[in-house]
């Protein structure tokens, strides 16, 4: 899996939901997302870009060890 696009009906990303998805490069969150859980995207070494919504709550270490993450918009 190289990219994920979540629908607007999705309201949260649970803890460790995308843990160690080493090939994931891009994530587009739907407008319904309000919370991104603890370690939700931990250790996604290929993740380069993610689009989040203004006002989203990021729990601790949501993007920990995502060493290539260059853009959050």
N, C-alpha and C positions, 0 to 999 in steps of 0.2 A: 504494500500500500504506500503510494507516494504522496497522495493528497487526500484531504477530507474536507467535505463541505457539509456542515450541519444545517438542518432545516430550521426555519423560524419557530417551529413548535417545540424544539428542544430548549429547556430552560436552565439546565445545569450540566456540568461535566463532573462526574464523580471522581473521587480520589483515585489516582493511579490508572485512570481510564485508558490512557494512551502510553502507559509506562513502557519504555524501551522499544518503541516502534522505530527501529533503527533506520528504516528506509523512508520514513515520513518526512517530506520536505516542506509542505505547505498546508495550512489549516485556515479555512474560512468559517467563522462561527456565524450562525444564524442570529437574527435580531432578537430572538427570545432568550438568548443566553444571559443569565444574570450572575452566575457563580462558576468559577473555575476552581475545582477542588485541589486539595493538598497533593502535591506530586503528580498532578494530572498528566503532565507531559515530561516527566523526569527521564533523563538520559536518552532523549531523542537526538542522537548525535548528528543527524542529517537535516533537522528542522532549520529552515532558513527564514521563513516568513509566516506570520500569523496575523490575522485581522480580528481584532476584538472590538466590542462595543463600548462606547463611552459610558462610564458608570458601572461596568462589570466589576465584581468583587473577585480578586485574585487571592486565594488562600496561600499559605506559606509554601514556598518552593514549587510553585505551579510549573515553572519552567527551569528547574534546577538541572544543571549539567547538560544543557542544550548548547553545546559549544559553538555551533555554527549560526545560531539565531542572530540575525542581523537586523531584522525589521519587524517591529510590532506597530501595526497601524490600526 
